[in-house]
Amino acid sequence: MSPASKSPAATSGAARPAKNPGGQPGRVVFVGAGPGDPELLTLRATRLLGTADVIVVHDTTAALFQSFFNPAAEIVEPGAVNPVTLARSGKLVARIFLGDPGIGSVMADEAKACVKSHVPFEIVPGISAVTGVPAYAGIPLTDGRHRDVMVVDAQEGGVDWGAYAGAATLVIIGAENTIGEVAKGLIAAGRPDSTPVAVTSMGTTTEQYTVASTLARVAPDTKHLDPPSLIVVGDVVGWHDKLSWFETKPLFGWRVLVPRTREQAVSLSDQLRSYGAVPEEVPTISVEPPRTPQQMERAVKGLVTGRYEWVVFTSANAVRAVRERFEQYGLDARAFAGLKVAAVGDQTAASLVEFGVRPDLVPADQQSSEGLLEVWPPYDKDLDPINRVLLPRADIATETLVAGLTELGWECDDVTAYRTVRAAPPPQPIREAIKGGGFDAVLFTSSSTVRNLIGIAGKPHNVTVIAVIGPQTAKTAEEYGLRVDVIADKPSASALAEALSEYGAKRRAAQVEAGDPLRKPSEMRRGARRRR
């Protein structure tokens, strides 16, 4: 090779980064993860975190964003590895920073090391706490009367507050331990001691708490707040009382126990999060195949060969069991062609639609076996060529539906599609939280969830709000000595979550009207921490 043909890297003696198995050279990506709410990750950030070979992140931050990580990625603490070295071996290294990498972080120094070593890198901006936290506190940084904003990083101290005395709005980061000194400095620089100040702790998380005060009062008013905190100074703080949308959600910060598997609880947990709650799924039952599969084999064969007029699904678990059996035989939703399909409720119907089957009959009001019988047509030999109904369900199901269909003139093949057994006990911290009042509410979606939860974890504390899906579940809860606070107006998981939300909203309104501190149910137990 002639000297003129050498690359700059070769001339300086630096090696080129190796390529990974996908043919791409190793590189470092500096990812802004936002101020704390995992849903504030950008699309670009989620794509890169989902493919990274190594993720460099603090343990406390990793817990927030774990669900977005490549399952095969190696997770390491900053300082434990050299991202440049890893990238030169052909790996995609994601270095995570809370907020935006360009504000309040050491990203510039780490990116400079990449430049020096000729390692490709990328900077993925994130939503900064500077803008994200005030937005979650209902504080616009500018409005029609205030147009200028100045940002101050006070982490290192020694700030000349006189330089910022004239700004309409100040956003101060890194001063949670020196709020009193900041206030004194601004007053000494000429700011009136009546200037509005807002301090938001744990911004964008369900632990967020905002105190609106003045420069004169802010130090004593915020002495009990947890770090990290962000400070906003200026008249725009006046918007907080009018626009606070996050901290005023009806179940804001409530820790809600959902006695279901994670797969079953997806839509319910999402609904609870929309109300500000922190759902925690604890399965109380385990679904297992039937002990003798021959029944299901004959039922599937009969379904395909035209033995049945109707197929009735009473749970999403039944849909899943039939679907898995179909997949074993190489069948799909087309096998239901020519059949009429019924679902006991909206959740079961949604599972069928996901399978590719649109049910013909779903009770609109009472979503239960009784409700299904109310709308079920009687057998008519002139209209119905076949009088047989397939009913795949759990081994512990009641006989109500079979008896009712028989009275209407139908013959039922009642088939055990799956067995339900009590789940293993949850981890000890969960059991202690259940019995000790660590949960603000628990949702019971059936009598069996009441019995099984108490059996595997113990009885919920008396400060915990008990919400049940219907009268029968309420009766079972009361038999176990529980005080029922909320009953859904119709037997569906969505209605249950909505009923709990309405309960939380009324409870909050009563506290506000009485001038009481806003306290969650778990904060009412003896010895509970009363930070606010």
C-alpha positions in Angstrom: 0.0 0.0 0.0 1.4 3.4 -0.9 1.5 6.1 1.8 -1.1 8.2 -0.1 -3.7 5.5 0.1 -3.6 5.1 3.9 -6.8 6.2 5.7 -6.6 8.7 8.6 -7.3 5.9 11.1 -4.4 3.8 9.7 -2.1 6.8 9.7 -2.8 7.6 13.3 -2.4 3.9 14.3 -6.1 3.6 15.5 -7.8 0.3 14.6 -11.2 0.4 12.9 -14.1 -0.9 14.9 -14.9 -4.6 14.2 -18.2 -5.5 12.5 -21.0 -7.3 14.3 -22.6 -10.5 12.9 -25.1 -8.2 11.0 -22.3 -6.6 9.1 -22.5 -3.2 10.9 -19.5 -1.8 12.6 -19.6 -1.5 16.4 -20.7 1.9 17.7 -21.9 3.7 20.8 -25.3 5.3 21.1 -25.9 7.9 23.8 -29.6 7.5 24.6 -31.8 10.1 26.4 -34.4 8.1 28.4 -36.5 11.1 29.5 -37.1 12.3 33.0 -38.6 9.1 34.5 -41.9 8.0 32.8 -40.9 5.0 30.6 -43.6 6.0 28.0 -41.6 9.2 27.3 -38.9 7.2 25.5 -38.6 8.2 21.8 -39.2 5.6 19.0 -35.6 5.8 18.1 -34.5 5.1 21.7 -36.8 2.0 21.9 -35.5 0.6 18.6 -31.9 1.0 19.7 -32.4 -0.4 23.2 -34.2 -3.4 21.7 -31.2 -4.3 19.6 -28.2 -3.2 21.7 -25.6 -5.8 22.7 -24.6 -4.0 25.8 -26.6 -1.5 27.8 -24.7 0.8 30.2 -27.1 2.1 32.8 -27.4 2.6 36.6 -29.4 -0.1 38.3 -32.1 2.2 39.5 -32.6 3.5 36.0 -32.5 0.1 34.4 -35.5 -1.0 36.5 -37.7 1.7 34.8 -36.8 0.7 31.2 -36.1 -3.0 31.4 -39.1 -4.0 29.3 -37.6 -2.1 26.3 -34.1 -3.8 26.5 -32.9 -6.5 24.2 -33.4 -9.7 26.3 -30.0 -10.9 25.3 -28.2 -7.7 26.1 -25.6 -7.5 28.8 -26.5 -4.9 31.5 -23.6 -3.1 33.1 -23.1 -0.2 35.5 -21.3 3.0 34.2 -17.7 2.8 35.0 -17.6 -0.9 35.0 -16.7 -1.1 31.3 -15.3 1.1 28.6 -18.0 1.6 25.9 -15.3 2.5 23.3 -13.5 -0.8 23.9 -16.8 -2.8 23.5 -17.7 -0.9 20.4 -14.3 -1.6 18.8 -15.0 -5.3 19.3 -18.1 -5.0 17.1 -20.8 -4.4 19.6 -23.7 -2.0 19.7 -23.4 -0.2 23.0 -26.2 1.9 24.4 -25.2 4.4 27.1 -28.4 5.6 28.9 -28.9 9.0 30.5 -32.0 10.2 32.3 -33.5 13.2 30.6 -31.6 14.5 27.6 -27.9 13.5 27.1 -26.9 17.1 26.4 -28.2 18.5 29.7 -26.7 17.8 33.1 -24.7 14.8 32.0 -21.1 13.7 31.1 -22.1 12.7 27.6 -19.8 15.3 26.0 -16.7 13.8 27.6 -17.7 10.2 26.7 -18.5 11.2 23.1 -15.1 12.9 22.9 -13.5 9.6 23.7 -15.3 8.0 20.8 -14.0 10.7 18.5 -10.5 10.2 19.7 -10.7 6.5 19.1 -12.5 6.8 15.7 -15.5 4.9 17.1 -18.8 5.7 15.4 -21.4 7.2 17.8 -24.9 8.6 17.8 -26.7 10.9 20.1 -30.4 10.1 20.6 -32.1 13.2 22.2 -34.5 12.5 25.1 -37.2 14.6 26.7 -35.4 16.8 29.2 -36.5 17.2 32.8 -36.3 20.9 32.1 -39.4 20.7 29.9 -40.9 17.4 30.8 -41.3 17.8 34.6 -42.9 21.3 34.4 -45.3 19.9 31.8 -46.3 17.0 34.1 -46.8 19.6 36.9 -49.1 21.7 34.7 -46.7 24.6 34.4 -46.0 26.0 30.9 -42.6 27.7 30.8 -43.9 30.4 28.6 -47.3 32.0 28.1 -48.8 35.1 26.5 -47.1 37.4 29.0 -43.8 35.6 29.7 -41.7 34.7 26.8 -38.1 34.2 28.1 -36.8 31.2 29.9 -33.3 30.6 31.4 -32.0 27.2 32.6 -29.5 27.0 35.4 -27.5 23.9 36.4 -26.8 24.4 40.1 -25.2 21.0 40.7 -21.7 22.5 41.3 -22.9 25.5 43.3 -21.3 28.9 43.1 -24.0 30.4 40.8 -24.0 34.2 40.3 -27.8 34.6 40.8 -27.5 38.3 39.8 -27.0 37.2 36.2 -30.5 35.6 36.3 -32.4 38.1 38.3 -34.2 39.6 35.3 -35.4 36.4 33.6 -39.2 36.0 33.4 -38.9 32.2 34.1 -36.0 30.3 35.7 -35.7 26.5 35.6 -33.2 25.3 38.1 -31.8 21.7 38.1 -29.4 20.1 40.6 -30.4 22.3 43.6 -32.7 20.0 45.6 -30.3 20.1 48.5 -29.7 23.8 48.4 -33.2 25.2 47.8 -32.9 27.6 50.7 -29.6 29.0 49.4 -31.1 29.4 45.9 -34.0 31.4 47.3 -31.7 33.7 49.4 -29.5 34.2 46.4 -32.3 35.3 44.1 -33.8 37.6 46.8 -30.4 39.2 47.3 -30.1 39.6 43.5 -33.3 41.6 43.5 -36.2 39.1 43.1 -39.1 40.0 45.3 -39.5 37.5 48.1 -43.2 37.0 46.9 -42.0 35.6 43.6 -43.9 32.3 42.9 -41.8 29.1 43.1 -42.7 25.5 42.3 -40.6 22.6 43.4 -41.5 19.2 41.8 -40.1 16.0 43.3 -39.8 12.7 41.4 -41.2 14.4 38.3 -43.1 12.3 35.7 -43.3 9.3 38.0 -46.2 8.2 40.1 -44.3 9.5 43.1 -44.4 13.0 41.7 -45.3 15.8 44.1 -45.4 19.5 43.5 -45.2 22.3 46.1 -46.2 25.8 44.9 -44.7 28.4 47.2 -42.8 31.7 47.2 -39.1 32.6 47.5 -39.7 33.6 51.1 -41.4 30.3 52.1 -40.0 27.7 49.7 -37.3 26.3 52.0 -39.5 25.3 54.9 -42.4 24.3 52.6 -40.2 21.7 50.7 -38.0 20.3 53.5 -39.7 16.9 53.3 -39.6 16.4 49.6 -37.6 13.5 48.1 -34.9 14.2 45.5 -34.5 14.6 42.6 -36.3 17.9 42.4 -36.7 20.6 39.7 -37.4 24.2 40.6 -39.4 26.7 38.5 -39.3 30.4 39.5 -41.6 33.0 38.0 -45.2 34.0 37.5 -45.9 30.9 35.2 -46.0 28.9 38.4 -49.5 30.3 38.8 -50.7 27.9 36.1 -50.1 24.9 38.4 -53.4 25.1 40.2 -55.3 25.5 37.0 -53.5 23.0 34.8 -52.3 20.2 37.1 -53.4 17.1 35.2 -51.1 14.4 36.3 -51.1 14.5 40.1 -54.9 15.0 40.1 -55.7 11.7 38.4 -58.2 9.8 40.5 -55.9 6.9 41.5 -52.6 8.9 41.3 -49.9 6.9 42.9 -52.2 4.1 44.2 -50.5 0.7 44.3 -53.2 -1.7 43.0 -53.0 -5.4 43.3 -54.4 -7.2 40.2 -54.8 -11.0 41.0 -54.2 -12.1 37.4 -51.4 -13.3 35.3 -49.5 -10.6 33.3 -51.0 -11.9 30.0 -54.5 -11.7 31.4 -54.1 -8.3 33.0 -52.6 -6.3 30.1 -55.7 -4.3 29.2 -56.8 -4.0 32.8 -53.4 -2.8 34.0 -53.2 -0.3 31.1 -56.6 1.1 32.1 -55.5 1.5 35.7 -52.3 3.3 34.6 -54.5 5.8 32.7 -56.1 6.6 36.1 -52.6 7.2 37.6 -52.4 3.9 39.4 -49.4 1.5 39.7 -50.8 -1.9 39.0 -49.0 -5.0 40.2 -50.0 -8.4 38.8 -50.0 -11.3 41.2 -51.5 -14.5 39.6 -53.7 -16.5 42.0 -54.4 -19.4 39.6 -52.3 -21.4 37.2 -53.9 -22.7 34.0 -52.9 -26.3 33.1 -54.0 -28.7 30.3 -56.7 -31.3 31.2 -55.4 -34.5 32.7 -57.0 -36.5 29.8 -56.8 -34.8 26.5 -59.1 -37.3 24.6 -62.2 -35.2 25.4 -60.8 -32.1 23.7 -59.5 -34.2 20.8 -63.0 -35.6 20.1 -64.5 -32.1 20.5 -62.2 -30.5 18.0 -62.8 -33.4 15.6 -66.6 -32.9 16.0 -66.2 -29.1 15.5 -64.5 -29.7 12.2 -66.9 -32.4 11.0 -70.1 -30.4 11.6 -71.3 -32.0 14.9 -72.1 -28.7 16.5 -74.4 -25.8 15.8 -72.9 -23.5 18.5 -69.6 -23.2 20.3 -69.7 -21.2 23.6 -66.7 -19.6 25.2 -67.0 -18.6 28.9 -63.5 -17.2 29.4 -60.3 -16.0 27.6 -58.6 -19.1 29.0 -61.1 -21.3 27.1 -60.3 -19.4 23.9 -56.6 -19.9 24.5 -57.0 -23.6 25.2 -58.9 -24.3 22.0 -56.5 -22.1 20.0 -53.5 -24.1 21.2 -55.3 -27.3 20.4 -56.0 -26.0 16.9 -52.4 -25.1 16.4 -51.3 -28.6 17.4 -53.5 -30.0 14.6 -52.5 -27.4 12.0 -56.0 -25.7 12.1 -56.9 -22.0 12.3 -59.9 -19.8 12.7 -61.3 -21.0 9.4 -62.4 -24.2 11.1 -65.3 -22.1 12.7 -66.8 -21.5 9.3 -70.5 -22.3 9.4 -70.6 -22.4 13.2 -72.3 -19.9 15.5 -70.0 -18.7 18.3 -71.1 -17.1 21.6 -68.9 -15.3 24.2 -69.9 -14.7 27.8 -68.5 -11.2 27.8 -66.4 -8.5 26.2 -63.0 -9.8 27.4 -63.8 -13.2 26.0 -65.1 -11.7 22.8 -61.8 -9.7 22.4 -59.8 -12.9 22.7 -61.9 -14.5 20.0 -61.5 -11.5 17.7 -57.7 -11.7 18.2 -57.9 -15.4 17.2 -59.8 -14.3 14.0 -63.3 -15.3 15.1 -66.1 -12.7 15.5 -68.7 -14.0 18.0 -72.4 -14.0 16.9 -73.7 -13.6 20.4 -72.5 -11.6 23.4 -74.8 -10.4 26.2 -74.9 -6.7 26.4 -75.9 -6.2 30.0 -75.1 -9.0 32.5 -71.9 -10.5 31.2 -72.1 -13.9 32.9 -73.6 -17.3 32.3 -77.0 -16.0 33.5 -76.8 -13.0 31.1 -75.9 -15.3 28.2 -78.9 -17.5 28.9 -81.2 -14.5 28.9 -80.3 -13.8 25.2 -79.9 -17.4 24.1 -82.5 -18.5 21.5 -84.5 -21.7 22.2 -83.9 -24.7 20.0 -86.2 -24.7 16.9 -86.0 -27.9 14.9 -87.3 -26.0 11.8 -84.6 -23.3 12.0 -81.7 -25.2 13.6 -80.4 -28.2 11.6 -78.3 -29.4 14.6 -79.2 -29.1 18.3 -75.8 -29.7 19.8 -73.6 -27.1 21.6 -69.9 -27.4 22.4 -68.9 -25.8 25.7 -65.1 -25.9 26.3 -64.4 -24.6 29.8 -62.6 -25.0 33.1 -62.7 -28.1 35.3 -64.3 -26.1 38.2 -67.0 -24.4 36.1 -70.6 -24.4 37.5 -73.5 -26.2 35.9 -75.7 -23.1 35.4 -75.0 -22.7 31.7 -75.5 -26.4 30.9 -78.8 -26.6 32.8 -80.1 -23.4 31.2 -79.2 -24.5 27.6 -80.8 -27.9 28.3 -84.0 -26.2 29.3 -84.0 -24.3 26.1 -83.9 -27.6 24.2 -80.2 -27.8 23.4 -77.8 -30.8 24.0 -74.5 -29.8 25.5 -71.0 -31.4 25.1 -69.5 -30.0 28.3 -65.7 -30.5 27.8 -62.9 -29.7 30.1 -60.6 -27.5 28.1 -58.2 -26.6 30.9 -57.7 -27.0 34.6 -57.2 -24.3 37.1 -55.0 -24.9 40.1 -53.9 -22.5 42.9 -50.8 -20.6 41.9 -47.6 -20.6 43.9 -47.3 -18.0 46.7 -45.9 -14.6 45.5 -42.5 -13.4 46.8 -42.3 -12.5 50.5 -42.2 -8.7 49.9 -45.6 -9.0 48.1 -47.1 -11.1 50.9 -45.9 -8.6 53.5 -47.3 -5.7 51.5 -50.7 -7.4 51.2 -51.0 -8.2 54.9 -49.3 -5.0 56.0 -51.3 -2.4 54.0 -48.7 -1.7 51.4 -51.3 -1.9 48.6 -53.9 0.9 48.3 -56.5 -1.4 46.6 -57.0 -4.9 45.4 -59.3 -5.9 42.5 -61.1 -9.2 42.8 -62.5 -10.5 39.5 -64.1 -13.7 40.8 -64.8 -15.6 44.0 -61.9 -17.9 43.3 -59.5 -15.0 43.2 -60.6 -14.0 46.7 -60.1 -17.6 48.0 -56.9 -18.2 46.2 -55.2 -14.8 47.1 -56.0 -15.3 50.8 -54.8 -18.9 50.5 -51.4 -18.1 49.0 -50.7 -14.6 50.4 -52.9 -13.8 53.3 -55.8 -11.5 54.0 -55.5 -7.8 52.8 -55.0 -5.2 55.4 -58.1 -3.3 56.6 -56.9 0.0 55.1 -56.8 -1.6 51.6 -59.7 -0.7 49.3 -61.5 -3.9 48.3 -63.1 -3.7 44.8 -65.1 -6.6 43.4 -66.6 -7.5 40.0 -70.1 -8.4 41.2 -72.4 -9.4 44.1 -71.3 -13.0 44.2 -67.7 -12.0 44.6 -68.7 -9.5 47.2 -70.4 -12.2 49.2 -67.3 -14.4 49.1 -65.1 -11.5 50.2 -67.4 -10.7 53.1 -67.4 -14.4 54.1 -63.6 -14.1 54.5 -64.1 -11.0 56.7 -63.2 -8.4 54.1 -65.0 -5.0 53.9 -66.1 -4.4 50.3 -65.8 -0.8 49.2 -66.4 -1.0 45.5 -68.7 -3.2 43.4 -68.7 -2.8 39.6 -72.0 -1.9 38.0 -71.6 -4.7 35.5 -69.4 -7.9 35.7 -66.4 -6.8 33.5 -62.8 -6.0 34.4 -63.1 -2.7 32.6 -66.1 -1.7 34.6 -64.4 -2.8 37.8 -61.4 -0.5 37.1 -63.7 2.4 36.2 -65.6 1.9 39.5 -62.4 2.0 41.5 -61.4 5.2 39.6 -64.8 6.8 40.5 -64.2 5.8 44.2 -60.8 7.3 44.1 -62.1 10.6 42.6 -64.8 10.9 45.3 -62.3 10.2 48.0 -59.9 12.8 46.7 -62.7 15.4 46.4 -63.8 14.8 50.0 -60.2 15.3 51.2 -59.9 18.5 49.2 -63.3 19.8 50.5 -62.4 19.1 54.1 -59.0 20.7 53.7 -57.2 17.4 54.6 -53.9 16.3 53.3 -54.2 14.2 50.2 -53.3 10.7 51.5 -53.6 7.3 49.8 -55.3 4.5 51.6 -51.9 2.9 52.4 -50.8 6.1 54.1 -53.7 5.8 56.5 -52.3 2.8 58.4 -50.5 3.2 61.6 -46.8 4.0 61.2 -47.1 4.8 57.5 -44.8 7.4 56.3 -46.5 10.8 55.8 -44.1 12.7 53.6 -46.7 15.2 52.3 
